[in-house]
Amino acid sequence: MRPTSSLGRKGEEAVATWLKQHGYTILECNYRTRCGEVDIIASNHEIMAFVEVKTRTTEYFPTHLVVNKRKQNKVIKAALHYMVKHRISDKVIRFDIASVTPVEGGFAVDYIPNAFTKS
């Protein structure tokens, strides 16, 4: 396993823990389709959150800027695939970004709800 993928996995685990602490249920991690991937799919009462996680050890510029329009479109397509596959139509769909940075003893999570939308 590459060190970056290990760091990324730990960052995703930190975000999943953060989401659970904030009342979300984790439905899927690393949901993959031919058209894209979603790192975490989580739900609370009325919201279905599709979360892109970016873990970085250094930040030359804000991590959320790494999620460009092309990546956003892939996440959106994978999210729509998930919604159709599971016949979900009664939730508010939200696309979030979680920026994760290692800190002493764990990870700092900067969570950005509604970071991008389907246009």
Biopython code that builds the backbone (N, CA, C, O; Angstrom):
import numpy as np
from Bio.PDB.StructureBuilder import StructureBuilder

atoms = [
    (1, "MET", "N", (0.848, -1.185, 0.000)),
    (1, "MET", "CA", (0.000, 0.000, 0.000)),
    (1, "MET", "C", (0.888, 1.241, 0.000)),
    (1, "MET", "O", (1.851, 1.326, 0.762)),
    (2, "ARG", "N", (0.561, 2.188, -0.849)),
    (2, "ARG", "CA", (1.307, 3.434, -0.902)),
    (2, "ARG", "C", (1.009, 4.260, 0.350)),
    (2, "ARG", "O", (-0.107, 4.212, 0.867)),
    (3, "PRO", "N", (1.998, 5.021, 0.845)),
    (3, "PRO", "CA", (1.763, 5.848, 2.028)),
    (3, "PRO", "C", (0.629, 6.848, 1.844)),
    (3, "PRO", "O", (-0.108, 7.130, 2.790)),
    (4, "THR", "N", (0.479, 7.396, 0.612)),
    (4, "THR", "CA", (-0.591, 8.368, 0.390)),
    (4, "THR", "C", (-1.961, 7.722, 0.490)),
    (4, "THR", "O", (-2.891, 8.328, 1.022)),
    (5, "SER", "N", (-2.101, 6.496, -0.014)),
    (5, "SER", "CA", (-3.406, 5.847, 0.073)),
    (5, "SER", "C", (-3.727, 5.489, 1.521)),
    (5, "SER", "O", (-4.890, 5.529, 1.922)),
    (6, "SER", "N", (-2.710, 5.139, 2.308)),
    (6, "SER", "CA", (-2.913, 4.874, 3.731)),
    (6, "SER", "C", (-3.365, 6.148, 4.440)),
    (6, "SER", "O", (-4.284, 6.115, 5.257)),
    (7, "LEU", "N", (-2.719, 7.265, 4.126)),
    (7, "LEU", "CA", (-3.099, 8.548, 4.709)),
    (7, "LEU", "C", (-4.523, 8.909, 4.298)),
    (7, "LEU", "O", (-5.313, 9.374, 5.119)),
    (8, "GLY", "N", (-4.845, 8.693, 3.028)),
    (8, "GLY", "CA", (-6.193, 8.990, 2.534)),
    (8, "GLY", "C", (-7.246, 8.154, 3.233)),
    (8, "GLY", "O", (-8.309, 8.661, 3.591)),
    (9, "ARG", "N", (-6.963, 6.891, 3.427)),
    (9, "ARG", "CA", (-7.905, 6.001, 4.119)),
    (9, "ARG", "C", (-8.117, 6.454, 5.559)),
    (9, "ARG", "O", (-9.243, 6.446, 6.057)),
    (10, "LYS", "N", (-7.042, 6.846, 6.223)),
    (10, "LYS", "CA", (-7.158, 7.331, 7.606)),
    (10, "LYS", "C", (-7.959, 8.635, 7.654)),
    (10, "LYS", "O", (-8.732, 8.867, 8.584)),
    (11, "GLY", "N", (-7.763, 9.478, 6.642)),
    (11, "GLY", "CA", (-8.540, 10.714, 6.565)),
    (11, "GLY", "C", (-10.022, 10.436, 6.381)),
    (11, "GLY", "O", (-10.865, 11.089, 6.997)),
    (12, "GLU", "N", (-10.340, 9.461, 5.529)),
    (12, "GLU", "CA", (-11.742, 9.080, 5.323)),
    (12, "GLU", "C", (-12.350, 8.509, 6.602)),
    (12, "GLU", "O", (-13.510, 8.775, 6.915)),
    (13, "GLU", "N", (-11.569, 7.730, 7.334)),
    (13, "GLU", "CA", (-12.054, 7.193, 8.611)),
    (13, "GLU", "C", (-12.311, 8.321, 9.610)),
    (13, "GLU", "O", (-13.285, 8.276, 10.363)),
    (14, "ALA", "N", (-11.444, 9.328, 9.617)),
    (14, "ALA", "CA", (-11.637, 10.476, 10.512)),
    (14, "ALA", "C", (-12.915, 11.232, 10.156)),
    (14, "ALA", "O", (-13.645, 11.673, 11.044)),
    (15, "VAL", "N", (-13.183, 11.381, 8.875)),
    (15, "VAL", "CA", (-14.399, 12.073, 8.446)),
    (15, "VAL", "C", (-15.637, 11.245, 8.793)),
    (15, "VAL", "O", (-16.647, 11.796, 9.231)),
    (16, "ALA", "N", (-15.566, 9.935, 8.600)),
    (16, "ALA", "CA", (-16.695, 9.070, 8.962)),
    (16, "ALA", "C", (-16.999, 9.195, 10.453)),
    (16, "ALA", "O", (-18.162, 9.278, 10.846)),
    (17, "THR", "N", (-15.971, 9.209, 11.271)),
    (17, "THR", "CA", (-16.156, 9.392, 12.722)),
    (17, "THR", "C", (-16.783, 10.748, 13.010)),
    (17, "THR", "O", (-17.700, 10.855, 13.825)),
    (18, "TRP", "N", (-16.287, 11.784, 12.338)),
    (18, "TRP", "CA", (-16.820, 13.140, 12.524)),
    (18, "TRP", "C", (-18.304, 13.179, 12.158)),
    (18, "TRP", "O", (-19.112, 13.759, 12.883)),
    (19, "LEU", "N", (-18.655, 12.561, 11.034)),
    (19, "LEU", "CA", (-20.052, 12.545, 10.602)),
    (19, "LEU", "C", (-20.936, 11.831, 11.625)),
    (19, "LEU", "O", (-22.017, 12.318, 11.955)),
    (20, "LYS", "N", (-20.487, 10.695, 12.121)),
    (20, "LYS", "CA", (-21.258, 9.961, 13.126)),
    (20, "LYS", "C", (-21.466, 10.818, 14.376)),
    (20, "LYS", "O", (-22.550, 10.818, 14.959)),
    (21, "GLN", "N", (-20.437, 11.540, 14.780)),
    (21, "GLN", "CA", (-20.538, 12.420, 15.951)),
    (21, "GLN", "C", (-21.523, 13.561, 15.731)),
    (21, "GLN", "O", (-22.020, 14.156, 16.687)),
    (22, "HIS", "N", (-21.798, 13.861, 14.470)),
    (22, "HIS", "CA", (-22.726, 14.939, 14.128)),
    (22, "HIS", "C", (-24.083, 14.403, 13.660)),
    (22, "HIS", "O", (-24.829, 15.110, 12.983)),
    (23, "GLY", "N", (-24.398, 13.164, 14.018)),
    (23, "GLY", "CA", (-25.730, 12.619, 13.791)),
    (23, "GLY", "C", (-25.980, 11.929, 12.469)),
    (23, "GLY", "O", (-27.128, 11.636, 12.133)),
    (24, "TYR", "N", (-24.941, 11.665, 11.719)),
    (24, "TYR", "CA", (-25.111, 10.998, 10.428)),
    (24, "TYR", "C", (-24.907, 9.492, 10.556)),
    (24, "TYR", "O", (-24.190, 9.019, 11.438)),
    (25, "THR", "N", (-25.539, 8.764, 9.675)),
    (25, "THR", "CA", (-25.324, 7.329, 9.516)),
    (25, "THR", "C", (-24.509, 7.144, 8.245)),
    (25, "THR", "O", (-24.850, 7.698, 7.200)),
    (26, "ILE", "N", (-23.448, 6.378, 8.329)),
    (26, "ILE", "CA", (-22.620, 6.108, 7.155)),
    (26, "ILE", "C", (-23.268, 4.972, 6.361)),
    (26, "ILE", "O", (-23.453, 3.871, 6.881)),
    (27, "LEU", "N", (-23.608, 5.242, 5.115)),
    (27, "LEU", "CA", (-24.247, 4.249, 4.262)),
    (27, "LEU", "C", (-23.252, 3.507, 3.384)),
    (27, "LEU", "O", (-23.387, 2.303, 3.167)),
    (28, "GLU", "N", (-22.261, 4.215, 2.884)),
    (28, "GLU", "CA", (-21.258, 3.615, 1.992)),
    (28, "GLU", "C", (-19.949, 4.376, 2.136)),
    (28, "GLU", "O", (-19.937, 5.577, 2.407)),
    (29, "CYS", "N", (-18.861, 3.664, 1.953)),
    (29, "CYS", "CA", (-17.537, 4.274, 1.823)),
    (29, "CYS", "C", (-16.948, 3.793, 0.505)),
    (29, "CYS", "O", (-17.051, 2.616, 0.157)),
    (30, "ASN", "N", (-16.334, 4.710, -0.217)),
    (30, "ASN", "CA", (-15.702, 4.408, -1.502)),
    (30, "ASN", "C", (-16.661, 3.735, -2.477)),
    (30, "ASN", "O", (-16.376, 2.668, -3.019)),
    (31, "TYR", "N", (-17.793, 4.378, -2.685)),
    (31, "TYR", "CA", (-18.789, 3.884, -3.637)),
    (31, "TYR", "C", (-18.293, 4.180, -5.048)),
    (31, "TYR", "O", (-18.123, 5.339, -5.425)),
    (32, "ARG", "N", (-18.063, 3.124, -5.823)),
    (32, "ARG", "CA", (-17.486, 3.272, -7.159)),
    (32, "ARG", "C", (-18.467, 2.835, -8.244)),
    (32, "ARG", "O", (-19.182, 1.843, -8.105)),
    (33, "THR", "N", (-18.475, 3.606, -9.326)),
    (33, "THR", "CA", (-19.217, 3.247, -10.525)),
    (33, "THR", "C", (-18.283, 3.479, -11.712)),
    (33, "THR", "O", (-17.167, 3.972, -11.549)),
    (34, "ARG", "N", (-18.750, 3.120, -12.899)),
    (34, "ARG", "CA", (-17.943, 3.387, -14.100)),
    (34, "ARG", "C", (-17.758, 4.879, -14.326)),
    (34, "ARG", "O", (-16.770, 5.301, -14.927)),
    (35, "CYS", "N", (-18.694, 5.671, -13.852)),
    (35, "CYS", "CA", (-18.647, 7.106, -14.140)),
    (35, "CYS", "C", (-18.006, 7.945, -13.029)),
    (35, "CYS", "O", (-17.763, 9.136, -13.223)),
    (36, "GLY", "N", (-17.731, 7.344, -11.874)),
    (36, "GLY", "CA", (-17.126, 8.128, -10.808)),
    (36, "GLY", "C", (-17.142, 7.413, -9.473)),
    (36, "GLY", "O", (-17.541, 6.253, -9.373)),
    (37, "GLU", "N", (-16.699, 8.128, -8.450)),
    (37, "GLU", "CA", (-16.610, 7.579, -7.103)),
    (37, "GLU", "C", (-17.027, 8.630, -6.080)),
    (37, "GLU", "O", (-16.821, 9.828, -6.273)),
    (38, "VAL", "N", (-17.615, 8.152, -4.993)),
    (38, "VAL", "CA", (-17.931, 9.006, -3.846)),
    (38, "VAL", "C", (-17.198, 8.414, -2.650)),
    (38, "VAL", "O", (-17.312, 7.218, -2.380)),
    (39, "ASP", "N", (-16.448, 9.243, -1.932)),
    (39, "ASP", "CA", (-15.683, 8.737, -0.796)),
    (39, "ASP", "C", (-16.587, 8.251, 0.332)),
    (39, "ASP", "O", (-16.401, 7.150, 0.849)),
    (40, "ILE", "N", (-17.564, 9.070, 0.712)),
    (40, "ILE", "CA", (-18.478, 8.702, 1.792)),
    (40, "ILE", "C", (-19.897, 9.126, 1.422)),
    (40, "ILE", "O", (-20.124, 10.239, 0.947)),
    (41, "ILE", "N", (-20.839, 8.223, 1.649)),
    (41, "ILE", "CA", (-22.253, 8.555, 1.510)),
    (41, "ILE", "C", (-22.845, 8.433, 2.903)),
    (41, "ILE", "O", (-22.775, 7.379, 3.534)),
    (42, "ALA", "N", (-23.428, 9.530, 3.373)),
    (42, "ALA", "CA", (-23.970, 9.565, 4.729)),
    (42, "ALA", "C", (-25.362, 10.168, 4.703)),
    (42, "ALA", "O", (-25.719, 10.915, 3.792)),
    (43, "SER", "N", (-26.138, 9.829, 5.719)),
    (43, "SER", "CA", (-27.517, 10.310, 5.775)),
    (43, "SER", "C", (-27.881, 10.687, 7.201)),
    (43, "SER", "O", (-27.451, 10.051, 8.164)),
    (44, "ASN", "N", (-28.677, 11.730, 7.312)),
    (44, "ASN", "CA", (-29.374, 11.984, 8.563)),
    (44, "ASN", "C", (-30.845, 12.027, 8.195)),
    (44, "ASN", "O", (-31.207, 11.521, 7.132)),
    (45, "HIS", "N", (-31.676, 12.578, 8.980)),
    (45, "HIS", "CA", (-33.118, 12.463, 8.759)),
    (45, "HIS", "C", (-33.564, 12.824, 7.351)),
    (45, "HIS", "O", (-34.210, 12.016, 6.683)),
    (46, "GLU", "N", (-33.233, 14.009, 6.894)),
    (46, "GLU", "CA", (-33.730, 14.436, 5.587)),
    (46, "GLU", "C", (-32.624, 14.650, 4.553)),
    (46, "GLU", "O", (-32.920, 14.888, 3.382)),
    (47, "ILE", "N", (-31.372, 14.570, 4.959)),
    (47, "ILE", "CA", (-30.256, 14.881, 4.058)),
    (47, "ILE", "C", (-29.477, 13.632, 3.676)),
    (47, "ILE", "O", (-29.182, 12.780, 4.514)),
    (48, "MET", "N", (-29.154, 13.545, 2.398)),
    (48, "MET", "CA", (-28.244, 12.529, 1.881)),
    (48, "MET", "C", (-27.000, 13.293, 1.447)),
    (48, "MET", "O", (-27.039, 14.058, 0.483)),
    (49, "ALA", "N", (-25.889, 13.084, 2.165)),
    (49, "ALA", "CA", (-24.643, 13.809, 1.886)),
    (49, "ALA", "C", (-23.671, 12.913, 1.137)),
    (49, "ALA", "O", (-23.354, 11.807, 1.575)),
    (50, "PHE", "N", (-23.211, 13.406, 0.011)),
    (50, "PHE", "CA", (-22.179, 12.744, -0.776)),
    (50, "PHE", "C", (-20.900, 13.533, -0.533)),
    (50, "PHE", "O", (-20.789, 14.692, -0.933)),
    (51, "VAL", "N", (-19.937, 12.899, 0.125)),
    (51, "VAL", "CA", (-18.777, 13.618, 0.659)),
    (51, "VAL", "C", (-17.497, 13.246, -0.078)),
    (51, "VAL", "O", (-17.140, 12.072, -0.178)),
    (52, "GLU", "N", (-16.824, 14.249, -0.583)),
    (52, "GLU", "CA", (-15.495, 14.089, -1.163)),
    (52, "GLU", "C", (-14.490, 14.457, -0.075)),
    (52, "GLU", "O", (-14.551, 15.549, 0.489)),
    (53, "VAL", "N", (-13.572, 13.550, 0.217)),
    (53, "VAL", "CA", (-12.588, 13.749, 1.272)),
    (53, "VAL", "C", (-11.233, 14.029, 0.646)),
    (53, "VAL", "O", (-10.785, 13.294, -0.234)),
    (54, "LYS", "N", (-10.586, 15.082, 1.097)),
    (54, "LYS", "CA", (-9.239, 15.420, 0.647)),
    (54, "LYS", "C", (-8.345, 15.508, 1.876)),
    (54, "LYS", "O", (-8.553, 16.342, 2.758)),
    (55, "THR", "N", (-7.341, 14.628, 1.917)),
    (55, "THR", "CA", (-6.402, 14.603, 3.032)),
    (55, "THR", "C", (-5.043, 15.050, 2.525)),
    (55, "THR", "O", (-4.532, 14.518, 1.540)),
    (56, "ARG", "N", (-4.462, 16.027, 3.200)),
    (56, "ARG", "CA", (-3.173, 16.576, 2.793)),
    (56, "ARG", "C", (-2.299, 16.796, 4.026)),
    (56, "ARG", "O", (-2.789, 17.162, 5.095)),
    (57, "THR", "N", (-1.004, 16.567, 3.859)),
    (57, "THR", "CA", (-0.076, 16.845, 4.955)),
    (57, "THR", "C", (0.380, 18.297, 4.933)),
    (57, "THR", "O", (0.717, 18.861, 5.974)),
    (58, "THR", "N", (0.392, 18.897, 3.763)),
    (58, "THR", "CA", (0.728, 20.316, 3.635)),
    (58, "THR", "C", (-0.351, 20.975, 2.786)),
    (58, "THR", "O", (-1.011, 20.321, 1.977)),
    (59, "GLU", "N", (-0.517, 22.258, 2.979)),
    (59, "GLU", "CA", (-1.574, 22.947, 2.250)),
    (59, "GLU", "C", (-1.006, 24.203, 1.594)),
    (59, "GLU", "O", (-0.871, 25.252, 2.224)),
    (60, "TYR", "N", (-0.676, 24.063, 0.300)),
    (60, "TYR", "CA", (-0.167, 25.204, -0.447)),
    (60, "TYR", "C", (-1.287, 26.173, -0.790)),
    (60, "TYR", "O", (-1.062, 27.375, -0.934)),
    (61, "PHE", "N", (-2.482, 25.645, -0.916)),
    (61, "PHE", "CA", (-3.689, 26.420, -1.162)),
    (61, "PHE", "C", (-4.829, 25.632, -0.545)),
    (61, "PHE", "O", (-4.649, 24.452, -0.243)),
    (62, "PRO", "N", (-5.991, 26.232, -0.346)),
    (62, "PRO", "CA", (-7.093, 25.513, 0.313)),
    (62, "PRO", "C", (-7.407, 24.188, -0.374)),
    (62, "PRO", "O", (-7.600, 24.128, -1.588)),
    (63, "THR", "N", (-7.454, 23.128, 0.434)),
    (63, "THR", "CA", (-7.637, 21.770, -0.080)),
    (63, "THR", "C", (-8.916, 21.630, -0.885)),
    (63, "THR", "O", (-8.944, 20.895, -1.872)),
    (64, "HIS", "N", (-9.986, 22.327, -0.481)),
    (64, "HIS", "CA", (-11.247, 22.172, -1.195)),
    (64, "HIS", "C", (-11.150, 22.637, -2.649)),
    (64, "HIS", "O", (-11.990, 22.264, -3.468)),
    (65, "LEU", "N", (-10.149, 23.437, -2.980)),
    (65, "LEU", "CA", (-9.976, 23.879, -4.366)),
    (65, "LEU", "C", (-9.471, 22.757, -5.267)),
    (65, "LEU", "O", (-9.510, 22.881, -6.491)),
    (66, "VAL", "N", (-8.995, 21.661, -4.668)),
    (66, "VAL", "CA", (-8.528, 20.520, -5.446)),
    (66, "VAL", "C", (-9.700, 19.824, -6.140)),
    (66, "VAL", "O", (-9.508, 19.125, -7.135)),
    (67, "VAL", "N", (-10.895, 20.013, -5.622)),
    (67, "VAL", "CA", (-12.081, 19.376, -6.197)),
    (67, "VAL", "C", (-12.587, 20.267, -7.335)),
    (67, "VAL", "O", (-13.470, 21.106, -7.155)),
    (68, "ASN", "N", (-11.999, 20.053, -8.502)),
    (68, "ASN", "CA", (-12.344, 20.875, -9.657)),
    (68, "ASN", "C", (-13.685, 20.440, -10.267)),
    (68, "ASN", "O", (-14.306, 19.485, -9.799)),
    (69, "LYS", "N", (-14.111, 21.130, -11.285)),
    (69, "LYS", "CA", (-15.404, 20.867, -11.918)),
    (69, "LYS", "C", (-15.489, 19.444, -12.471)),
    (69, "LYS", "O", (-16.539, 18.808, -12.382)),
    (70, "ARG", "N", (-14.421, 18.956, -13.026)),
    (70, "ARG", "CA", (-14.415, 17.584, -13.572)),
    (70, "ARG", "C", (-14.664, 16.569, -12.456)),
    (70, "ARG", "O", (-15.475, 15.657, -12.613)),
    (71, "LYS", "N", (-13.965, 16.730, -11.328)),
    (71, "LYS", "CA", (-14.146, 15.826, -10.201)),
    (71, "LYS", "C", (-15.562, 15.967, -9.636)),
    (71, "LYS", "O", (-16.194, 14.970, -9.286)),
    (72, "GLN", "N", (-16.051, 17.186, -9.549)),
    (72, "GLN", "CA", (-17.417, 17.412, -9.073)),
    (72, "GLN", "C", (-18.419, 16.651, -9.924)),
    (72, "GLN", "O", (-19.331, 16.018, -9.392)),
    (73, "ASN", "N", (-18.257, 16.708, -11.247)),
    (73, "ASN", "CA", (-19.176, 16.019, -12.148)),
    (73, "ASN", "C", (-19.123, 14.502, -11.950)),
    (73, "ASN", "O", (-20.153, 13.833, -12.039)),
    (74, "LYS", "N", (-17.945, 13.960, -11.685)),
    (74, "LYS", "CA", (-17.825, 12.524, -11.432)),
    (74, "LYS", "C", (-18.538, 12.134, -10.136)),
    (74, "LYS", "O", (-19.216, 11.108, -10.075)),
    (75, "VAL", "N", (-18.379, 12.953, -9.114)),
    (75, "VAL", "CA", (-19.066, 12.688, -7.836)),
    (75, "VAL", "C", (-20.573, 12.766, -8.036)),
    (75, "VAL", "O", (-21.311, 11.924, -7.524)),
    (76, "ILE", "N", (-21.031, 13.763, -8.772)),
    (76, "ILE", "CA", (-22.469, 13.939, -9.026)),
    (76, "ILE", "C", (-23.026, 12.734, -9.787)),
    (76, "ILE", "O", (-24.088, 12.222, -9.433)),
    (77, "LYS", "N", (-22.329, 12.280, -10.819)),
    (77, "LYS", "CA", (-22.802, 11.121, -11.585)),
    (77, "LYS", "C", (-22.861, 9.868, -10.723)),
    (77, "LYS", "O", (-23.825, 9.107, -10.805)),
    (78, "ALA", "N", (-21.849, 9.645, -9.901)),
    (78, "ALA", "CA", (-21.849, 8.480, -9.008)),
    (78, "ALA", "C", (-22.977, 8.593, -7.986)),
    (78, "ALA", "O", (-23.611, 7.594, -7.647)),
    (79, "ALA", "N", (-23.227, 9.809, -7.494)),
    (79, "ALA", "CA", (-24.305, 10.026, -6.526)),
    (79, "ALA", "C", (-25.665, 9.727, -7.159)),
    (79, "ALA", "O", (-26.507, 9.072, -6.543)),
    (80, "LEU", "N", (-25.876, 10.195, -8.363)),
    (80, "LEU", "CA", (-27.143, 9.928, -9.044)),
    (80, "LEU", "C", (-27.316, 8.433, -9.302)),
    (80, "LEU", "O", (-28.424, 7.907, -9.197)),
    (81, "HIS", "N", (-26.232, 7.756, -9.635)),
    (81, "HIS", "CA", (-26.262, 6.300, -9.807)),
    (81, "HIS", "C", (-26.718, 5.637, -8.511)),
    (81, "HIS", "O", (-27.570, 4.749, -8.528)),
    (82, "TYR", "N", (-26.151, 6.066, -7.397)),
    (82, "TYR", "CA", (-26.506, 5.506, -6.090)),
    (82, "TYR", "C", (-27.988, 5.736, -5.784)),
    (82, "TYR", "O", (-28.681, 4.832, -5.318)),
    (83, "MET", "N", (-28.459, 6.942, -6.050)),
    (83, "MET", "CA", (-29.857, 7.289, -5.761)),
    (83, "MET", "C", (-30.814, 6.416, -6.584)),
    (83, "MET", "O", (-31.819, 5.936, -6.061)),
    (84, "VAL", "N", (-30.506, 6.214, -7.855)),
    (84, "VAL", "CA", (-31.353, 5.389, -8.715)),
    (84, "VAL", "C", (-31.279, 3.931, -8.279)),
    (84, "VAL", "O", (-32.309, 3.270, -8.141)),
    (85, "LYS", "N", (-30.078, 3.432, -8.064)),
    (85, "LYS", "CA", (-29.888, 2.035, -7.679)),
    (85, "LYS", "C", (-30.646, 1.688, -6.392)),
    (85, "LYS", "O", (-31.200, 0.596, -6.268)),
    (86, "HIS", "N", (-30.665, 2.621, -5.443)),
    (86, "HIS", "CA", (-31.310, 2.370, -4.149)),
    (86, "HIS", "C", (-32.721, 2.976, -4.051)),
    (86, "HIS", "O", (-33.342, 2.991, -2.988)),
    (87, "ARG", "N", (-33.197, 3.472, -5.195)),
    (87, "ARG", "CA", (-34.550, 4.046, -5.279)),
    (87, "ARG", "C", (-34.824, 5.072, -4.176)),
    (87, "ARG", "O", (-35.829, 5.002, -3.469)),
    (88, "ILE", "N", (-33.913, 6.008, -4.056)),
    (88, "ILE", "CA", (-34.035, 7.062, -3.046)),
    (88, "ILE", "C", (-34.508, 8.331, -3.736)),
    (88, "ILE", "O", (-33.858, 8.838, -4.650)),
    (89, "SER", "N", (-35.635, 8.828, -3.289)),
    (89, "SER", "CA", (-36.161, 10.057, -3.886)),
    (89, "SER", "C", (-36.710, 11.027, -2.840)),
    (89, "SER", "O", (-37.185, 12.108, -3.185)),
    (90, "ASP", "N", (-36.648, 10.648, -1.579)),
    (90, "ASP", "CA", (-37.258, 11.471, -0.541)),
    (90, "ASP", "C", (-36.242, 12.228, 0.312)),
    (90, "ASP", "O", (-36.569, 12.684, 1.408)),
    (91, "LYS", "N", (-35.019, 12.361, -0.182)),
    (91, "LYS", "CA", (-33.964, 13.036, 0.575)),
    (91, "LYS", "C", (-33.512, 14.298, -0.154)),
    (91, "LYS", "O", (-33.603, 14.397, -1.378)),
    (92, "VAL", "N", (-33.029, 15.247, 0.620)),
    (92, "VAL", "CA", (-32.368, 16.415, 0.066)),
    (92, "VAL", "C", (-30.931, 15.991, -0.216)),
    (92, "VAL", "O", (-30.231, 15.520, 0.680)),
    (93, "ILE", "N", (-30.494, 16.158, -1.454)),
    (93, "ILE", "CA", (-29.149, 15.758, -1.847)),
    (93, "ILE", "C", (-28.188, 16.917, -1.624)),
    (93, "ILE", "O", (-28.471, 18.061, -1.978)),
    (94, "ARG", "N", (-27.046, 16.591, -1.030)),
    (94, "ARG", "CA", (-26.044, 17.617, -0.762)),
    (94, "ARG", "C", (-24.665, 17.067, -1.110)),
    (94, "ARG", "O", (-24.367, 15.905, -0.836)),
    (95, "PHE", "N", (-23.824, 17.907, -1.715)),
    (95, "PHE", "CA", (-22.458, 17.537, -2.069)),
    (95, "PHE", "C", (-21.503, 18.325, -1.180)),
    (95, "PHE", "O", (-21.417, 19.550, -1.264)),
    (96, "ASP", "N", (-20.785, 17.590, -0.323)),
    (96, "ASP", "CA", (-19.924, 18.206, 0.680)),
    (96, "ASP", "C", (-18.462, 17.866, 0.414)),
    (96, "ASP", "O", (-18.152, 16.886, -0.264)),
    (97, "ILE", "N", (-17.575, 18.686, 0.956)),
    (97, "ILE", "CA", (-16.142, 18.410, 0.909)),
    (97, "ILE", "C", (-15.617, 18.432, 2.338)),
    (97, "ILE", "O", (-15.934, 19.329, 3.119)),
    (98, "ALA", "N", (-14.815, 17.437, 2.661)),
    (98, "ALA", "CA", (-14.140, 17.401, 3.952)),
    (98, "ALA", "C", (-12.646, 17.495, 3.701)),
    (98, "ALA", "O", (-12.062, 16.652, 3.021)),
    (99, "SER", "N", (-12.045, 18.519, 4.250)),
    (99, "SER", "CA", (-10.608, 18.727, 4.148)),
    (99, "SER", "C", (-9.981, 18.226, 5.447)),
    (99, "SER", "O", (-10.336, 18.685, 6.532)),
    (100, "VAL", "N", (-9.055, 17.290, 5.329)),
    (100, "VAL", "CA", (-8.477, 16.639, 6.497)),
    (100, "VAL", "C", (-6.976, 16.890, 6.539)),
    (100, "VAL", "O", (-6.276, 16.736, 5.539)),
    (101, "THR", "N", (-6.496, 17.282, 7.721)),
    (101, "THR", "CA", (-5.077, 17.524, 7.925)),
    (101, "THR", "C", (-4.617, 16.779, 9.166)),
    (101, "THR", "O", (-5.248, 16.886, 10.217)),
    (102, "PRO", "N", (-3.518, 16.019, 9.064)),
    (102, "PRO", "CA", (-3.004, 15.352, 10.259)),
    (102, "PRO", "C", (-2.523, 16.379, 11.289)),
    (102, "PRO", "O", (-1.848, 17.351, 10.950)),
    (103, "VAL", "N", (-2.878, 16.148, 12.523)),
    (103, "VAL", "CA", (-2.398, 16.956, 13.647)),
    (103, "VAL", "C", (-1.907, 15.989, 14.713)),
    (103, "VAL", "O", (-2.183, 14.791, 14.653)),
    (104, "GLU", "N", (-1.196, 16.504, 15.660)),
    (104, "GLU", "CA", (-0.671, 15.639, 16.717)),
    (104, "GLU", "C", (-1.810, 14.884, 17.390)),
    (104, "GLU", "O", (-2.739, 15.483, 17.933)),
    (105, "GLY", "N", (-1.721, 13.577, 17.343)),
    (105, "GLY", "CA", (-2.726, 12.738, 17.992)),
    (105, "GLY", "C", (-3.973, 12.463, 17.175)),
    (105, "GLY", "O", (-4.915, 11.868, 17.698)),
    (106, "GLY", "N", (-4.020, 12.867, 15.920)),
    (106, "GLY", "CA", (-5.212, 12.590, 15.124)),
    (106, "GLY", "C", (-5.298, 13.419, 13.865)),
    (106, "GLY", "O", (-4.300, 13.656, 13.184)),
    (107, "PHE", "N", (-6.514, 13.859, 13.564)),
    (107, "PHE", "CA", (-6.760, 14.618, 12.340)),
    (107, "PHE", "C", (-7.682, 15.792, 12.626)),
    (107, "PHE", "O", (-8.591, 15.695, 13.449)),
    (108, "ALA", "N", (-7.440, 16.894, 11.943)),
    (108, "ALA", "CA", (-8.351, 18.036, 11.982)),
    (108, "ALA", "C", (-9.243, 17.937, 10.758)),
    (108, "ALA", "O", (-8.754, 17.758, 9.643)),
    (109, "VAL", "N", (-10.554, 18.052, 10.961)),
    (109, "VAL", "CA", (-11.518, 17.962, 9.870)),
    (109, "VAL", "C", (-12.161, 19.324, 9.671)),
    (109, "VAL", "O", (-12.768, 19.876, 10.589)),
    (110, "ASP", "N", (-12.023, 19.861, 8.466)),
    (110, "ASP", "CA", (-12.706, 21.094, 8.072)),
    (110, "ASP", "C", (-13.808, 20.657, 7.111)),
    (110, "ASP", "O", (-13.531, 20.263, 5.978)),
    (111, "TYR", "N", (-15.053, 20.727, 7.565)),
    (111, "TYR", "CA", (-16.176, 20.190, 6.805)),
    (111, "TYR", "C", (-16.931, 21.314, 6.128)),
    (111, "TYR", "O", (-17.337, 22.280, 6.774)),
    (112, "ILE", "N", (-17.119, 21.186, 4.811)),
    (112, "ILE", "CA", (-17.796, 22.217, 4.027)),
    (112, "ILE", "C", (-19.076, 21.628, 3.450)),
    (112, "ILE", "O", (-19.038, 20.955, 2.420)),
    (113, "PRO", "N", (-20.227, 21.878, 4.114)),
    (113, "PRO", "CA", (-21.480, 21.376, 3.566)),
    (113, "PRO", "C", (-21.894, 22.173, 2.332)),
    (113, "PRO", "O", (-21.635, 23.373, 2.232)),
    (114, "ASN", "N", (-22.538, 21.484, 1.402)),
    (114, "ASN", "CA", (-23.034, 22.138, 0.189)),
    (114, "ASN", "C", (-21.909, 22.852, -0.556)),
    (114, "ASN", "O", (-22.086, 23.978, -1.023)),
    (115, "ALA", "N", (-20.762, 22.202, -0.665)),
    (115, "ALA", "CA", (-19.585, 22.804, -1.284)),
    (115, "ALA", "C", (-19.755, 23.030, -2.777)),
    (115, "ALA", "O", (-19.178, 23.959, -3.344)),
    (116, "PHE", "N", (-20.556, 22.168, -3.416)),
    (116, "PHE", "CA", (-20.861, 22.347, -4.840)),
    (116, "PHE", "C", (-22.228, 21.769, -5.113)),
    (116, "PHE", "O", (-22.769, 21.007, -4.312)),
    (117, "THR", "N", (-22.783, 22.139, -6.253)),
    (117, "THR", "CA", (-24.129, 21.708, -6.599)),
    (117, "THR", "C", (-24.151, 21.125, -8.006)),
    (117, "THR", "O", (-23.245, 21.349, -8.809)),
    (118, "LYS", "N", (-25.192, 20.385, -8.276)),
    (118, "LYS", "CA", (-25.429, 19.855, -9.617)),
    (118, "LYS", "C", (-25.944, 21.025, -10.447)),
    (118, "LYS", "O", (-26.955, 21.642, -10.111)),
    (119, "SER", "N", (-25.234, 21.323, -11.539)),
    (119, "SER", "CA", (-25.674, 22.469, -12.359)),
    (119, "SER", "C", (-26.253, 22.046, -13.667)),
    (119, "SER", "O", (-26.664, 22.891, -14.462)),
]
sb = StructureBuilder()
sb.init_structure("model")
sb.init_model(0)
sb.init_chain("A")
sb.init_seg("    ")
for serial, (resi, resn, name, xyz) in enumerate(atoms, 1):
    if name == "N":
        sb.init_residue(resn, " ", resi, " ")
    sb.init_atom(name, np.array(xyz, "f"), 0.0, 1.0, " ", f" {name:<3s}", serial, name[0])
structure = sb.get_structure()
